[in-house]
Amino acid sequence: MSLKLEEIRDLIKTAIPDAQITIQDVAGDNNHYSATIKSKVFSGKSKIEQHKLVYKSLKGKMGNELHALALNTVEI
Amino acid sequence: MDKNTNDKIKNELKQNEVCLFMKGSPEVPQCGFSLAISNMLKHLEVKFKGINVLENPELRQGIKEYSDWPTIPQLYLKGEFIGGCDIVKEMFEKGELQTKLEEKKIAYKK
């Protein structure tokens, strides 16, 4: 039940190529992260839709291999 | 999702204006994110039903399918999915959660 920071970054980057990603391992356990993601794809979308885009990029890992990813999505 | 689980979710949402699907109970949350939303609702003195998904594996999986949202907690106001911890926290800090409660005519402490 863990995922490396680089893997998360790569998965998001693959799905959202223009994403500017700042990510931190808040507990130092490869399982509790906090990320700010800036992208054009978020524009005009609700927060729920924005977060769903990020969750989808993680291909089902969110809530399974990955326990916690606090998200802040920003339109650019 | 089986029909029983789907019916259970719909019933809960129908019978309770404010539903929080969470890990643990409002009295004893078992996850920091569930604790956070629970505390925001308590702070606003919103009457809510906390539904502990840890007591029911089908419900834990079912609610994720229901909202197409992979994590718990999940907050619902009058049947509408509002978000998980990050979104609710942001809305609370900006006063948008309070506006939403107002719009939906749900009582809270002003």
N, CA and C atoms of all chains as a GROMACS GRO file, in nm:
protein
  558
    1MET      N    1   0.082  -0.120   0.000
    1MET     CA    2   0.000   0.000   0.000
    1MET      C    3   0.086   0.126   0.000
    2SER      N    4   0.161   0.143  -0.108
    2SER     CA    5   0.235   0.269  -0.117
    2SER      C    6   0.274   0.295  -0.262
    3LEU      N    7   0.306   0.419  -0.288
    3LEU     CA    8   0.338   0.459  -0.424
    3LEU      C    9   0.447   0.566  -0.413
    4LYS      N   10   0.550   0.554  -0.496
    4LYS     CA   11   0.659   0.651  -0.490
    4LYS      C   12   0.616   0.785  -0.549
    5LEU      N   13   0.673   0.889  -0.494
    5LEU     CA   14   0.642   1.025  -0.539
    5LEU      C   15   0.664   1.040  -0.690
    6GLU      N   16   0.774   0.983  -0.740
    6GLU     CA   17   0.804   0.995  -0.883
    6GLU      C   18   0.698   0.926  -0.968
    7GLU      N   19   0.647   0.813  -0.919
    7GLU     CA   20   0.544   0.741  -0.995
    7GLU      C   21   0.418   0.825  -1.006
    8ILE      N   22   0.380   0.890  -0.896
    8ILE     CA   23   0.260   0.974  -0.897
    8ILE      C   24   0.280   1.088  -0.997
    9ARG      N   25   0.396   1.151  -0.988
    9ARG     CA   26   0.425   1.263  -1.077
    9ARG      C   27   0.419   1.218  -1.224
   10ASP      N   28   0.479   1.103  -1.254
   10ASP     CA   29   0.482   1.052  -1.391
   10ASP      C   30   0.341   1.020  -1.443
   11LEU      N   31   0.260   0.958  -1.358
   11LEU     CA   32   0.124   0.922  -1.399
   11LEU      C   33   0.043   1.048  -1.431
   12ILE      N   34   0.054   1.149  -1.346
   12ILE     CA   35  -0.022   1.272  -1.368
   12ILE      C   36   0.028   1.341  -1.496
   13LYS      N   37   0.159   1.344  -1.508
   13LYS     CA   38   0.223   1.410  -1.624
   13LYS      C   39   0.183   1.343  -1.756
   14THR      N   40   0.172   1.212  -1.754
   14THR     CA   41   0.134   1.138  -1.874
   14THR      C   42  -0.008   1.174  -1.917
   15ALA      N   43  -0.097   1.183  -1.817
   15ALA     CA   44  -0.238   1.211  -1.849
   15ALA      C   45  -0.262   1.360  -1.874
   16ILE      N   46  -0.188   1.444  -1.803
   16ILE     CA   47  -0.205   1.589  -1.816
   16ILE      C   48  -0.069   1.650  -1.847
   17PRO      N   49  -0.029   1.648  -1.977
   17PRO     CA   50   0.108   1.684  -2.014
   17PRO      C   51   0.152   1.826  -1.971
   18ASP      N   52   0.057   1.922  -1.966
   18ASP     CA   53   0.100   2.058  -1.932
   18ASP      C   54   0.100   2.083  -1.780
   19ALA      N   55   0.077   1.978  -1.702
   19ALA     CA   56   0.064   1.996  -1.556
   19ALA      C   57   0.193   2.045  -1.492
   20GLN      N   58   0.177   2.147  -1.410
   20GLN     CA   59   0.288   2.192  -1.324
   20GLN      C   60   0.259   2.134  -1.187
   21ILE      N   61   0.346   2.043  -1.145
   21ILE     CA   62   0.314   1.965  -1.025
   21ILE      C   63   0.412   1.993  -0.911
   22THR      N   64   0.356   2.028  -0.797
   22THR     CA   65   0.436   2.038  -0.675
   22THR      C   66   0.381   1.931  -0.581
   23ILE      N   67   0.465   1.839  -0.541
   23ILE     CA   68   0.414   1.729  -0.460
   23ILE      C   69   0.506   1.702  -0.341
   24GLN      N   70   0.445   1.675  -0.228
   24GLN     CA   71   0.521   1.650  -0.106
   24GLN      C   72   0.474   1.521  -0.040
   25ASP      N   73   0.569   1.446   0.012
   25ASP     CA   74   0.535   1.329   0.093
   25ASP      C   75   0.523   1.378   0.236
   26VAL      N   76   0.400   1.405   0.278
   26VAL     CA   77   0.381   1.477   0.406
   26VAL      C   78   0.414   1.394   0.529
   27ALA      N   79   0.404   1.261   0.518
   27ALA     CA   80   0.431   1.179   0.637
   27ALA      C   81   0.563   1.101   0.623
   28GLY      N   82   0.627   1.110   0.505
   28GLY     CA   83   0.752   1.038   0.483
   28GLY      C   84   0.732   0.887   0.475
   29ASP      N   85   0.610   0.844   0.434
   29ASP     CA   86   0.581   0.700   0.431
   29ASP      C   87   0.538   0.649   0.293
   30ASN      N   88   0.560   0.732   0.188
   30ASN     CA   89   0.515   0.694   0.052
   30ASN      C   90   0.365   0.666   0.045
   31ASN      N   91   0.289   0.723   0.133
   31ASN     CA   92   0.146   0.692   0.136
   31ASN      C   93   0.055   0.812   0.166
   32HIS      N   94   0.113   0.920   0.214
   32HIS     CA   95   0.034   1.041   0.243
   32HIS      C   96   0.101   1.159   0.173
   33TYR      N   97   0.039   1.201   0.063
   33TYR     CA   98   0.099   1.309  -0.016
   33TYR      C   99   0.008   1.431  -0.020
   34SER      N  100   0.070   1.542  -0.054
   34SER     CA  101  -0.005   1.664  -0.077
   34SER      C  102   0.046   1.723  -0.207
   35ALA      N  103  -0.044   1.757  -0.299
   35ALA     CA  104   0.000   1.807  -0.428
   35ALA      C  105  -0.078   1.929  -0.474
   36THR      N  106  -0.005   2.020  -0.537
   36THR     CA  107  -0.069   2.131  -0.608
   36THR      C  108  -0.042   2.108  -0.755
   37ILE      N  109  -0.148   2.109  -0.835
   37ILE     CA  110  -0.134   2.083  -0.977
   37ILE      C  111  -0.198   2.196  -1.056
   38LYS      N  112  -0.118   2.257  -1.140
   38LYS     CA  113  -0.168   2.366  -1.224
   38LYS      C  114  -0.175   2.318  -1.368
   39SER      N  115  -0.288   2.344  -1.433
   39SER     CA  116  -0.301   2.303  -1.572
   39SER      C  117  -0.412   2.379  -1.642
   40LYS      N  118  -0.400   2.386  -1.774
   40LYS     CA  119  -0.505   2.448  -1.855
   40LYS      C  120  -0.628   2.359  -1.861
   41VAL      N  121  -0.611   2.228  -1.846
   41VAL     CA  122  -0.726   2.138  -1.862
   41VAL      C  123  -0.834   2.160  -1.754
   42PHE      N  124  -0.795   2.228  -1.644
   42PHE     CA  125  -0.891   2.249  -1.537
   42PHE      C  126  -0.987   2.364  -1.565
   43SER      N  127  -0.954   2.446  -1.665
   43SER     CA  128  -1.032   2.568  -1.681
   43SER      C  129  -1.176   2.538  -1.719
   44GLY      N  130  -1.266   2.608  -1.654
   44GLY     CA  131  -1.409   2.591  -1.679
   44GLY      C  132  -1.469   2.469  -1.612
   45LYS      N  133  -1.388   2.395  -1.538
   45LYS     CA  134  -1.441   2.275  -1.472
   45LYS      C  135  -1.464   2.298  -1.323
   46SER      N  136  -1.560   2.225  -1.267
   46SER     CA  137  -1.584   2.235  -1.123
   46SER      C  138  -1.469   2.165  -1.050
   47LYS      N  139  -1.458   2.194  -0.920
   47LYS     CA  140  -1.352   2.132  -0.840
   47LYS      C  141  -1.364   1.980  -0.843
   48ILE      N  142  -1.488   1.931  -0.838
   48ILE     CA  143  -1.508   1.786  -0.842
   48ILE      C  144  -1.452   1.730  -0.972
   49GLU      N  145  -1.483   1.795  -1.085
   49GLU     CA  146  -1.433   1.748  -1.214
   49GLU      C  147  -1.280   1.757  -1.222
   50GLN      N  148  -1.227   1.864  -1.166
   50GLN     CA  149  -1.080   1.882  -1.168
   50GLN      C  150  -1.012   1.769  -1.091
   51HIS      N  151  -1.064   1.741  -0.971
   51HIS     CA  152  -1.002   1.636  -0.890
   51HIS      C  153  -1.020   1.498  -0.956
   52LYS      N  154  -1.136   1.480  -1.022
   52LYS     CA  155  -1.159   1.352  -1.090
   52LYS      C  156  -1.057   1.330  -1.201
   53LEU      N  157  -1.020   1.438  -1.271
   53LEU     CA  158  -0.919   1.425  -1.377
   53LEU      C  159  -0.787   1.374  -1.320
   54VAL      N  160  -0.752   1.427  -1.204
   54VAL     CA  161  -0.626   1.384  -1.141
   54VAL      C  162  -0.639   1.238  -1.094
   55TYR      N  163  -0.752   1.206  -1.030
   55TYR     CA  164  -0.771   1.068  -0.984
   55TYR      C  165  -0.766   0.971  -1.101
   56LYS      N  166  -0.827   1.009  -1.213
   56LYS     CA  167  -0.828   0.920  -1.331
   56LYS      C  168  -0.687   0.897  -1.382
   57SER      N  169  -0.603   1.002  -1.375
   57SER     CA  170  -0.465   0.988  -1.422
   57SER      C  171  -0.389   0.884  -1.339
   58LEU      N  172  -0.435   0.862  -1.216
   58LEU     CA  173  -0.367   0.766  -1.128
   58LEU      C  174  -0.418   0.623  -1.149
   59LYS      N  175  -0.504   0.607  -1.248
   59LYS     CA  176  -0.546   0.475  -1.294
   59LYS      C  177  -0.589   0.379  -1.182
   60GLY      N  178  -0.681   0.424  -1.100
   60GLY     CA  179  -0.735   0.333  -0.997
   60GLY      C  180  -0.648   0.313  -0.875
   61LYS      N  181  -0.532   0.377  -0.874
   61LYS     CA  182  -0.443   0.359  -0.758
   61LYS      C  183  -0.491   0.438  -0.636
   62MET      N  184  -0.559   0.551  -0.666
   62MET     CA  185  -0.609   0.635  -0.557
   62MET      C  186  -0.711   0.556  -0.475
   63GLY      N  187  -0.690   0.555  -0.344
   63GLY     CA  188  -0.782   0.480  -0.257
   63GLY      C  189  -0.744   0.333  -0.246
   64ASN      N  190  -0.645   0.291  -0.325
   64ASN     CA  191  -0.596   0.153  -0.314
   64ASN      C  192  -0.449   0.154  -0.275
   65GLU      N  193  -0.359   0.148  -0.376
   65GLU     CA  194  -0.216   0.155  -0.340
   65GLU      C  195  -0.183   0.285  -0.267
   66LEU      N  196  -0.259   0.390  -0.305
   66LEU     CA  197  -0.230   0.522  -0.249
   66LEU      C  198  -0.340   0.562  -0.153
   67HIS      N  199  -0.304   0.580  -0.027
   67HIS     CA  200  -0.407   0.608   0.073
   67HIS      C  201  -0.452   0.754   0.068
   68ALA      N  202  -0.356   0.846   0.062
   68ALA     CA  203  -0.396   0.986   0.076
   68ALA      C  204  -0.317   1.078  -0.016
   69LEU      N  205  -0.391   1.157  -0.092
   69LEU     CA  206  -0.330   1.259  -0.175
   69LEU      C  207  -0.417   1.384  -0.163
   70ALA      N  208  -0.372   1.475  -0.077
   70ALA     CA  209  -0.446   1.600  -0.063
   70ALA      C  210  -0.424   1.680  -0.190
   71LEU      N  211  -0.532   1.728  -0.251
   71LEU     CA  212  -0.520   1.793  -0.381
   71LEU      C  213  -0.558   1.939  -0.378
   72ASN      N  214  -0.478   2.018  -0.447
   72ASN     CA  215  -0.516   2.156  -0.476
   72ASN      C  216  -0.496   2.175  -0.625
   73THR      N  217  -0.606   2.188  -0.697
   73THR     CA  218  -0.594   2.205  -0.842
   73THR      C  219  -0.615   2.352  -0.879
   74VAL      N  220  -0.534   2.400  -0.972
   74VAL     CA  221  -0.538   2.541  -1.008
   74VAL      C  222  -0.547   2.555  -1.160
   75GLU      N  223  -0.639   2.640  -1.206
   75GLU     CA  224  -0.651   2.666  -1.350
   75GLU      C  225  -0.543   2.764  -1.392
   76ILE      N  226  -0.486   2.744  -1.510
   76ILE     CA  227  -0.391   2.845  -1.559
   76ILE      C  228  -0.433   2.891  -1.698
   77MET      N  229  -2.203  -0.281  -0.839
   77MET     CA  230  -2.265  -0.266  -0.707
   77MET      C  231  -2.396  -0.346  -0.704
   78ASP      N  232  -2.421  -0.422  -0.597
   78ASP     CA  233  -2.547  -0.496  -0.592
   78ASP      C  234  -2.663  -0.402  -0.556
   79LYS      N  235  -2.783  -0.452  -0.580
   79LYS     CA  236  -2.901  -0.368  -0.565
   79LYS      C  237  -2.920  -0.324  -0.420
   80ASN      N  238  -2.895  -0.415  -0.327
   80ASN     CA  239  -2.908  -0.382  -0.185
   80ASN      C  240  -2.825  -0.262  -0.144
   81THR      N  241  -2.701  -0.263  -0.190
   81THR     CA  242  -2.609  -0.154  -0.154
   81THR      C  243  -2.657  -0.024  -0.216
   82ASN      N  244  -2.695  -0.032  -0.344
   82ASN     CA  245  -2.744   0.086  -0.414
   82ASN      C  246  -2.869   0.143  -0.344
   83ASP      N  247  -2.960   0.053  -0.305
   83ASP     CA  248  -3.080   0.096  -0.232
   83ASP      C  249  -3.045   0.159  -0.098
   84LYS      N  250  -2.950   0.099  -0.031
   84LYS     CA  251  -2.910   0.150   0.101
   84LYS      C  252  -2.855   0.292   0.088
   85ILE      N  253  -2.771   0.314  -0.012
   85ILE     CA  254  -2.714   0.447  -0.034
   85ILE      C  255  -2.826   0.546  -0.065
   86LYS      N  256  -2.915   0.509  -0.155
   86LYS     CA  257  -3.024   0.599  -0.192
   86LYS      C  258  -3.114   0.631  -0.074
   87ASN      N  259  -3.141   0.531   0.008
   87ASN     CA  260  -3.223   0.553   0.126
   87ASN      C  261  -3.159   0.649   0.225
   88GLU      N  262  -3.031   0.627   0.249
   88GLU     CA  263  -2.960   0.716   0.342
   88GLU      C  264  -2.965   0.860   0.292
   89LEU      N  265  -2.943   0.876   0.161
   89LEU     CA  266  -2.939   1.011   0.104
   89LEU      C  267  -3.078   1.076   0.105
   90LYS      N  268  -3.180   0.993   0.095
   90LYS     CA  269  -3.316   1.043   0.094
   90LYS      C  270  -3.359   1.083   0.236
   91GLN      N  271  -3.317   1.003   0.333
   91GLN     CA  272  -3.366   1.024   0.470
   91GLN      C  273  -3.285   1.125   0.549
   92ASN      N  274  -3.166   1.157   0.500
   92ASN     CA  275  -3.081   1.248   0.576
   92ASN      C  276  -3.035   1.364   0.488
   93GLU      N  277  -3.069   1.484   0.529
   93GLU     CA  278  -3.032   1.603   0.451
   93GLU      C  279  -2.882   1.612   0.431
   94VAL      N  280  -2.810   1.580   0.540
   94VAL     CA  281  -2.664   1.588   0.534
   94VAL      C  282  -2.607   1.452   0.570
   95CYS      N  283  -2.539   1.393   0.474
   95CYS     CA  284  -2.481   1.260   0.492
   95CYS      C  285  -2.331   1.267   0.475
   96LEU      N  286  -2.260   1.211   0.570
   96LEU     CA  287  -2.115   1.201   0.555
   96LEU      C  288  -2.077   1.053   0.557
   97PHE      N  289  -2.033   1.003   0.442
   97PHE     CA  290  -1.978   0.867   0.437
   97PHE      C  291  -1.834   0.879   0.483
   98MET      N  292  -1.803   0.809   0.592
   98MET     CA  293  -1.675   0.834   0.658
   98MET      C  294  -1.614   0.705   0.714
   99LYS      N  295  -1.488   0.717   0.754
   99LYS     CA  296  -1.424   0.605   0.823
   99LYS      C  297  -1.433   0.633   0.973
  100GLY      N  298  -1.504   0.547   1.044
  100GLY     CA  299  -1.532   0.570   1.185
  100GLY      C  300  -1.664   0.643   1.200
  101SER      N  301  -1.692   0.688   1.321
  101SER     CA  302  -1.818   0.757   1.349
  101SER      C  303  -1.788   0.904   1.378
  102PRO      N  304  -1.891   0.991   1.376
  102PRO     CA  305  -1.866   1.132   1.410
  102PRO      C  306  -1.802   1.146   1.549
  103GLU      N  307  -1.837   1.055   1.639
  103GLU     CA  308  -1.779   1.061   1.775
  103GLU      C  309  -1.633   1.013   1.774
  104VAL      N  310  -1.609   0.906   1.698
  104VAL     CA  311  -1.473   0.850   1.692
  104VAL      C  312  -1.431   0.827   1.546
  105PRO      N  313  -1.393   0.936   1.477
  105PRO     CA  314  -1.346   0.919   1.339
  105PRO      C  315  -1.215   0.839   1.338
  106GLN      N  316  -1.198   0.757   1.233
  106GLN     CA  317  -1.078   0.671   1.229
  106GLN      C  318  -0.982   0.711   1.119
  107CYS      N  319  -0.997   0.831   1.069
  107CYS     CA  320  -0.908   0.880   0.964
  107CYS      C  321  -0.908   1.032   0.976
  108GLY      N  322  -0.794   1.093   0.956
  108GLY     CA  323  -0.781   1.237   0.972
  108GLY      C  324  -0.872   1.318   0.881
  109PHE      N  325  -0.897   1.265   0.761
  109PHE     CA  326  -0.979   1.339   0.665
  109PHE      C  327  -1.127   1.334   0.705
  110SER      N  328  -1.168   1.217   0.756
  110SER     CA  329  -1.305   1.205   0.806
  110SER      C  330  -1.324   1.294   0.929
  111LEU      N  331  -1.223   1.296   1.013
  111LEU     CA  332  -1.225   1.384   1.131
  111LEU      C  333  -1.241   1.530   1.090
  112ALA      N  334  -1.168   1.570   0.986
  112ALA     CA  335  -1.169   1.710   0.944
  112ALA      C  336  -1.308   1.755   0.899
  113ILE      N  337  -1.373   1.677   0.813
  113ILE     CA  338  -1.507   1.716   0.766
  113ILE      C  339  -1.606   1.712   0.882
  114SER      N  340  -1.596   1.610   0.963
  114SER     CA  341  -1.683   1.596   1.080
  114SER      C  342  -1.672   1.721   1.169
  115ASN      N  343  -1.550   1.766   1.190
  115ASN     CA  344  -1.528   1.885   1.274
  115ASN      C  345  -1.584   2.012   1.211
  116MET      N  346  -1.573   2.023   1.078
  116MET     CA  347  -1.628   2.143   1.012
  116MET      C  348  -1.780   2.146   1.030
  117LEU      N  349  -1.843   2.030   1.012
  117LEU     CA  350  -1.990   2.024   1.026
  117LEU      C  351  -2.030   2.054   1.171
  118LYS      N  352  -1.953   2.001   1.265
  118LYS     CA  353  -1.983   2.027   1.407
  118LYS      C  354  -1.966   2.175   1.438
  119HIS      N  355  -1.861   2.234   1.382
  119HIS     CA  356  -1.835   2.376   1.403
  119HIS      C  357  -1.952   2.460   1.353
  120LEU      N  358  -2.008   2.420   1.240
  120LEU     CA  359  -2.121   2.493   1.181
  120LEU      C  360  -2.255   2.450   1.244
  121GLU      N  361  -2.246   2.358   1.340
  121GLU     CA  362  -2.365   2.304   1.408
  121GLU      C  363  -2.468   2.250   1.309
  122VAL      N  364  -2.416   2.182   1.207
  122VAL     CA  365  -2.503   2.117   1.109
  122VAL      C  366  -2.536   1.977   1.160
  123LYS      N  367  -2.664   1.944   1.157
  123LYS     CA  368  -2.705   1.811   1.198
  123LYS      C  369  -2.676   1.716   1.082
  124PHE      N  370  -2.596   1.614   1.106
  124PHE     CA  371  -2.562   1.523   0.997
  124PHE      C  372  -2.559   1.379   1.041
  125LYS      N  373  -2.577   1.293   0.942
  125LYS     CA  374  -2.565   1.151   0.968
  125LYS      C  375  -2.429   1.103   0.919
  126GLY      N  376  -2.351   1.048   1.010
  126GLY     CA  377  -2.223   0.990   0.973
  126GLY      C  378  -2.244   0.841   0.946
  127ILE      N  379  -2.201   0.797   0.829
  127ILE     CA  380  -2.217   0.656   0.795
  127ILE      C  381  -2.079   0.593   0.788
  128ASN      N  382  -2.056   0.499   0.878
  128ASN     CA  383  -1.924   0.439   0.890
  128ASN      C  384  -1.905   0.327   0.787
  129VAL      N  385  -1.826   0.356   0.684
  129VAL     CA  386  -1.806   0.256   0.577
  129VAL      C  387  -1.718   0.139   0.622
  130LEU      N  388  -1.647   0.158   0.732
  130LEU     CA  389  -1.560   0.049   0.779
  130LEU      C  390  -1.643  -0.068   0.833
  131GLU      N  391  -1.770  -0.040   0.864
  131GLU     CA  392  -1.857  -0.147   0.914
  131GLU      C  393  -1.920  -0.226   0.800
  132ASN      N  394  -1.901  -0.181   0.676
  132ASN     CA  395  -1.971  -0.244   0.564
  132ASN      C  396  -1.886  -0.234   0.436
  133PRO      N  397  -1.814  -0.341   0.403
  133PRO     CA  398  -1.725  -0.339   0.285
  133PRO      C  399  -1.799  -0.310   0.154
  134GLU      N  400  -1.922  -0.360   0.142
  134GLU     CA  401  -1.998  -0.336   0.018
  134GLU      C  402  -2.029  -0.187   0.003
  135LEU      N  403  -2.064  -0.126   0.115
  135LEU     CA  404  -2.096   0.016   0.115
  135LEU      C  405  -1.970   0.099   0.086
  136ARG      N  406  -1.859   0.055   0.141
  136ARG     CA  407  -1.731   0.124   0.121
  136ARG      C  408  -1.697   0.130  -0.028
  137GLN      N  409  -1.718   0.018  -0.097
  137GLN     CA  410  -1.691   0.012  -0.240
  137GLN      C  411  -1.805   0.081  -0.318
  138GLY      N  412  -1.929   0.056  -0.273
  138GLY     CA  413  -2.046   0.105  -0.344
  138GLY      C  414  -2.051   0.257  -0.353
  139ILE      N  415  -2.017   0.324  -0.246
  139ILE     CA  416  -2.028   0.471  -0.246
  139ILE      C  417  -1.926   0.531  -0.343
  140LYS      N  418  -1.813   0.462  -0.361
  140LYS     CA  419  -1.712   0.510  -0.457
  140LYS      C  420  -1.765   0.500  -0.600
  141GLU      N  421  -1.839   0.393  -0.626
  141GLU     CA  422  -1.898   0.376  -0.760
  141GLU      C  423  -2.013   0.474  -0.780
  142TYR      N  424  -2.090   0.493  -0.674
  142TYR     CA  425  -2.208   0.581  -0.682
  142TYR      C  426  -2.169   0.721  -0.729
  143SER      N  427  -2.061   0.774  -0.671
  143SER     CA  428  -2.020   0.911  -0.703
  143SER      C  429  -1.906   0.917  -0.804
  144ASP      N  430  -1.854   0.800  -0.845
  144ASP     CA  431  -1.736   0.795  -0.929
  144ASP      C  432  -1.622   0.876  -0.865
  145TRP      N  433  -1.604   0.852  -0.737
  145TRP     CA  434  -1.504   0.925  -0.659
  145TRP      C  435  -1.427   0.822  -0.576
  146PRO      N  436  -1.294   0.819  -0.586
  146PRO     CA  437  -1.222   0.702  -0.531
  146PRO      C  438  -1.191   0.704  -0.381
  147THR      N  439  -1.224   0.815  -0.315
  147THR     CA  440  -1.182   0.822  -0.176
  147THR      C  441  -1.298   0.849  -0.080
  148ILE      N  442  -1.270   0.825   0.046
  148ILE     CA  443  -1.364   0.852   0.154
  148ILE      C  444  -1.289   0.939   0.254
  149PRO      N  445  -1.346   1.040   0.312
  149PRO     CA  446  -1.488   1.074   0.324
  149PRO      C  447  -1.550   1.136   0.197
  150GLN      N  448  -1.685   1.130   0.195
  150GLN     CA  449  -1.765   1.195   0.091
  150GLN      C  450  -1.884   1.263   0.157
  151LEU      N  451  -1.901   1.390   0.126
  151LEU     CA  452  -2.011   1.468   0.185
  151LEU      C  453  -2.123   1.488   0.083
  152TYR      N  454  -2.246   1.466   0.129
  152TYR     CA  455  -2.365   1.487   0.045
  152TYR      C  456  -2.460   1.582   0.115
  153LEU      N  457  -2.510   1.682   0.041
  153LEU     CA  458  -2.612   1.772   0.092
  153LEU      C  459  -2.738   1.753   0.009
  154LYS      N  460  -2.843   1.712   0.076
  154LYS     CA  461  -2.971   1.682   0.008
  154LYS      C  462  -2.947   1.598  -0.118
  155GLY      N  463  -2.869   1.496  -0.104
  155GLY     CA  464  -2.847   1.402  -0.214
  155GLY      C  465  -2.739   1.442  -0.313
  156GLU      N  466  -2.693   1.567  -0.305
  156GLU     CA  467  -2.590   1.611  -0.400
  156GLU      C  468  -2.450   1.587  -0.344
  157PHE      N  469  -2.367   1.521  -0.424
  157PHE     CA  470  -2.228   1.499  -0.382
  157PHE      C  471  -2.152   1.632  -0.386
  158ILE      N  472  -2.095   1.670  -0.273
  158ILE     CA  473  -2.026   1.799  -0.262
  158ILE      C  474  -1.876   1.784  -0.282
  159GLY      N  475  -1.819   1.679  -0.226
  159GLY     CA  476  -1.677   1.657  -0.245
  159GLY      C  477  -1.615   1.578  -0.132
  160GLY      N  478  -1.482   1.562  -0.142
  160GLY     CA  479  -1.405   1.499  -0.036
  160GLY      C  480  -1.346   1.606   0.053
  161CYS      N  481  -1.251   1.567   0.134
  161CYS     CA  482  -1.197   1.658   0.235
  161CYS      C  483  -1.138   1.787   0.177
  162ASP      N  484  -1.059   1.775   0.070
  162ASP     CA  485  -0.991   1.894   0.015
  162ASP      C  486  -1.092   1.998  -0.032
  163ILE      N  487  -1.192   1.950  -0.107
  163ILE     CA  488  -1.291   2.042  -0.164
  163ILE      C  489  -1.376   2.104  -0.054
  164VAL      N  490  -1.422   2.022   0.039
  164VAL     CA  491  -1.507   2.073   0.147
  164VAL      C  492  -1.429   2.174   0.232
  165LYS      N  493  -1.303   2.144   0.258
  165LYS     CA  494  -1.220   2.234   0.338
  165LYS      C  495  -1.203   2.369   0.268
  166GLU      N  496  -1.174   2.363   0.139
  166GLU     CA  497  -1.158   2.486   0.062
  166GLU      C  498  -1.288   2.567   0.061
  167MET      N  499  -1.401   2.497   0.041
  167MET     CA  500  -1.531   2.565   0.040
  167MET      C  501  -1.560   2.628   0.176
  168PHE      N  502  -1.528   2.554   0.282
  168PHE     CA  503  -1.551   2.604   0.418
  168PHE      C  504  -1.470   2.732   0.442
  169GLU      N  505  -1.343   2.728   0.402
  169GLU     CA  506  -1.255   2.844   0.424
  169GLU      C  507  -1.299   2.966   0.344
  170LYS      N  508  -1.354   2.943   0.227
  170LYS     CA  509  -1.399   3.055   0.142
  170LYS      C  510  -1.542   3.098   0.172
  171GLY      N  511  -1.608   3.024   0.263
  171GLY     CA  512  -1.747   3.057   0.295
  171GLY      C  513  -1.847   2.998   0.196
  172GLU      N  514  -1.795   2.919   0.100
  172GLU     CA  515  -1.884   2.862  -0.003
  172GLU      C  516  -1.970   2.748   0.051
  173LEU      N  517  -1.918   2.679   0.150
  173LEU     CA  518  -1.996   2.570   0.210
  173LEU      C  519  -2.119   2.628   0.279
  174GLN      N  520  -2.096   2.740   0.348
  174GLN     CA  521  -2.205   2.808   0.417
  174GLN      C  522  -2.309   2.856   0.315
  175THR      N  523  -2.262   2.909   0.203
  175THR     CA  524  -2.353   2.952   0.097
  175THR      C  525  -2.436   2.834   0.045
  176LYS      N  526  -2.367   2.724   0.025
  176LYS     CA  527  -2.433   2.603  -0.024
  176LYS      C  528  -2.542   2.557   0.074
  177LEU      N  529  -2.511   2.560   0.203
  177LEU     CA  530  -2.609   2.520   0.306
  177LEU      C  531  -2.730   2.613   0.300
  178GLU      N  532  -2.700   2.741   0.283
  178GLU     CA  533  -2.804   2.843   0.272
  178GLU      C  534  -2.896   2.811   0.154
  179GLU      N  535  -2.833   2.791   0.038
  179GLU     CA  536  -2.908   2.762  -0.085
  179GLU      C  537  -2.999   2.641  -0.069
  180LYS      N  538  -2.945   2.541   0.000
  180LYS     CA  539  -3.021   2.416   0.013
  180LYS      C  540  -3.113   2.418   0.134
  181LYS      N  541  -3.119   2.534   0.200
  181LYS     CA  542  -3.206   2.551   0.317
  181LYS      C  543  -3.179   2.447   0.426
  182ILE      N  544  -3.050   2.428   0.453
  182ILE     CA  545  -3.010   2.339   0.561
  182ILE      C  546  -2.963   2.426   0.677
  183ALA      N  547  -3.015   2.398   0.796
  183ALA     CA  548  -2.986   2.484   0.913
  183ALA      C  549  -2.840   2.470   0.956
  184TYR      N  550  -2.778   2.584   0.985
  184TYR     CA  551  -2.643   2.585   1.041
  184TYR      C  552  -2.625   2.712   1.123
  185LYS      N  553  -2.519   2.714   1.203
  185LYS     CA  554  -2.493   2.829   1.290
  185LYS      C  555  -2.425   2.940   1.211
  186LYS      N  556  -2.488   3.059   1.208
  186LYS     CA  557  -2.432   3.170   1.130
  186LYS      C  558  -2.339   3.255   1.215
   0.00000   0.00000   0.00000
